[in-house]
């Protein structure tokens, strides 16, 4: 998969916490739709787990399902994150596809 | 005798009215724009003209929508589409040329001049038309070249992504459609767009103005917040939260028309091109925001 499927941004909130935003390029098919031309059901294709790591330590896990929109945008807040900390986000879907993305917290981030 | 006289008089006044109408019909785009802006200045005195480029989020009463919209500043969902568009833009055709070869200045800082007036063909030209023509001339087999853009969502989304990238190269530039209104045909196209905007249609007997003048700042059927008639077009192609993908302005028009229970005109049809011209003349001078998030 050459194209970038995961994007991460961070922001410091007013109370000093760090908000991590993740945008995943994913169709998030519910399995309920039917292809109008061929009348075949479009198989389920969803992200099942999104995991957030701060300095290799798991800080948040999201179990996502069919209720989540296509190209989901998910954010979590972490306390005590400081400049230079490494953030990693990984996800897997029911087809076994996975992706991960790392960033380092910067000054303005 | 008397009835005859009356009839002649009636006919005469009829012609006077027709003459008046025909002169009134050749309105001046600049004064139309001023009239529209003066109206909204009186309606929403707290909103600065520049703010109308932010669409409905500029209007009072939409603070909640605005907060949601501002939350997208950190990571906007349209970035996926925009990245796809950039990739398409940079991928060479089989003859080695890229899309930038079809545009002045390689496509940089030109999108604010759209739609422009094609004098020999007597037609309004939009960004999407130029992109499709460019792909066709270079023998491209991209899906939108021959697709029915009303039906084929994938092809249309691809066109929207490409067009969004071209617009993003001119982000912040003040909108200035390159149309010379001393040309009578151009003025006629503008008039048609204006007529389309103000004419009532569909099962609800709504016009564009019903929502974007009379009801601007309110919500339609409780779910669709309505923007003002100034500032339309500067943020498109845009991504509506319910669409989860970038879409073209003409697809938005089609969605608008079906929201008012009218049959939509075809994507890229002359009606919609003229409408785009009219809307962008109303938004003239406002900074381009495309691509953007919209409700």
Contacts between the chains, C-beta under 8 A, distances in Angstrom:
chain1	res1	chain2	res2	distance
A	3	B	83	7.5
A	3	B	84	7.9
A	3	B	87	7.4
A	4	B	83	6.9
A	7	B	75	6.3
A	7	B	79	6.2
A	7	B	80	7.7
A	8	B	75	7.9
A	9	B	74	5.0
A	9	B	75	4.2
A	11	B	74	5.1
A	19	B	74	7.7
A	21	B	74	5.4
A	21	B	75	4.1
A	22	B	75	7.8
A	23	B	75	5.2
A	23	B	77	6.1
A	23	B	79	6.6
A	23	B	80	6.8
A	25	B	80	4.6
A	69	B	244	5.4
A	70	B	244	4.3
A	70	B	245	7.6
A	71	B	77	5.7
A	71	B	80	5.7
A	71	B	244	5.3
A	71	B	245	7.5
A	73	B	75	6.5
A	73	B	77	5.5
